[in-house]
Amino acid sequence: MKRIAVVLSFVALFLWTALATAKEVVIVTSFPKELFETYKKAFEAKNPGTKVVINSKQTNAGVTYLRETKAKPEADIFWVSAPDAFQTLKTDGLLEKYSPPKEIMTKIPAKIGNFPIHDSDGTYFGFAVSGYGLMWNKNYLQGHKLPAPKEWTDLTNPKYHGHLVISAPSRSGTTHLTVEVILQAYGWEKGWALLLNSGGNMGTITERSFGVPEAVISGQYGVGVVIDFFGLSALASGHPVDFAYPSLTSVVPASVGIVKGGPNPDNAKAFVNYLLGEAGQTLLFSPEIARLPVIPDLYAKGPKSYPNPFKMKLGGVDFNDKLSSGRRDVVNSLYDHIITFRHRELKEAWGSIYKAEESVAKGKGQDLAQARSLVAEAKKLASQVPINDKKASDKEVAGAFKSKSGLKAQLETEWETIAKANYAKAKEMADKAISLAR
């Protein structure tokens, strides 16, 4: 019995020692499994005994999670595409300052275009360059006799009604960035008019960003609004798709940051160093990842015809991440309450408007002038945003959307009420225009 007790005590001591020396790095990320599993496997192989623990959350949920666990952080790393999410976390004091080794940082330029790759204060670091654009299924477009899109404005083409797909920006950090790119490219009023018109053309609005490329690749829908790596990885995998950057878009870094007060700070630093080093950067060329490294010299070793953002003319929009960060929650909620949650009514309104435009173009009746007037008013109603940009960036309003305040609930109710009434009226006017044009 004594021998058994001694053996058991040694086993217990061994297990306790193993657990005590076990190392982890806990990562909150919105990236798809293909990406984080590749890095998990590579980092663990390079750092034996260190386990990468993935906490998969979409960007906005990740920001909320870090806020909610601020008193006792459970994560070490925040790793997503949206630079304004990092700006938000920095403002909230949730990111740790860090200085990666000089031999790593000297290989990475300070900017991509006019946009800084890393935070100047060292709270987050760009590890890949991202652009936002349009992906389409070539067989689908050919079968439905649809043109390939080139610009954001092409998404308002009546021919695309019911053939497009996008994810909700409140559920996807990359879609939020795309919405912000459009708002900053065209201005608040014109940008929302474009978003509302294209929203009316969407066949569906998915809950997660990866639902968009899946729908396009499968041929469920023809054109999707995506971050570039979805299009590039689909191309690399041989799917019958194509991808284009609109002339007015932004090329910005996808980033990584260390969570302030996280449980494993040394392992977090090691992970950041790996991402920014040549070994981690080269992994971005993998077909299942297909992202753009931040080390320019690596492109000479990349696949042929691989896009090089440091040599290509990409952009057209100097993305303002502070503006985007300041109104992030407002824009996401606004999109939901006037587009996502009212999608059926918005889609029906634009469907009637297109039929009315066609009827007026072919009509020969005496009331064509009135019909045209009704169509113009219907389009105006269906393109109307219920809040201006000044109020959207107001500190009181922006602050209300970080919590479940009475002001937030009041504004959301107002927006949805206005949207519902506008779309119903727009459809009514368009239907009347159709009868007048006959």
C-alpha angles and dihedrals in degrees: 000000000000090000091051090049091050091048092048091049090052090049091049091048091049093050092046091050092048092050092045092052096041111117129210140178113201114208129194107202142160094201121119121263093253090064104041095041090054091052093042091056094044095046094047090050091051092045108041113204094025116110122205111217114197122208102189113207134149112252101261092045088050092054090049091048093053090048092050094049095043094115091056111012116212097184131069102192136037110200121177143125101248114093092192089060088060091047088054093050091046091053089050090052094240100127128080121228115240139172113210117209116288093235087064100041097047090065092058120074120231094241146021103215103319096330121099112239093208133032108263090227095051099245096122137013135210111238100170136018117239134195129187125226151118131305124191141182108239095204092050093051091047092049093049094039093239127152121242111255122240106170137036088246090061088071089072091062109123088224089070095057107137094001100090133084134196136164123241111264090220087062098038129049092200092053089048088056091050091052090049091048089055093046092049093043097050103020128251101288098039091039093055090044088057092046092049093047094046089042088058088054094053116112088204143346112229126214096229132037094238089060088073099060090041090056092047096045092048091049094241088126133013107223131028135189105231148156110259099253091065090058095040095048091048090051091047089052092055099249117155093252140113135203136206138184111225114232089247106056139106132247108207136160125266103221149203129211137181115242113238111248093007117165097244109038097160093052090046090055090048091053092050090049090051093050092051096041124089095260093054092041093052090056087067089074091064109119092235090055105030098177131148118256122226092223105087095200092062093069090076087065095044129099117292115270089015109153114255109201091192090064103028125085099244129151125041091183123077096214114223105208093181091056090046093046093049094056099027098115092042094052093047093050092044092053090050096049098045101031117012098042094036096040097122093053092043092050092048092049093053091044090057091045091054091049089049092051090051092048092049091048090054098033126114101182126122092244097063093114091056090044091054090049091052092049091050091050091046091053090049092052093046090050099047121120113206098217133045126233094251092059092042089059095041110126094228093050094043090047092051090059092058089066139030094265130161091245092056092051091045094052094045091052091049093049094049092046092051093046094049092049093045094051093046091050092045091053091047092052093046092050090050090050089054092055092047093050095055 
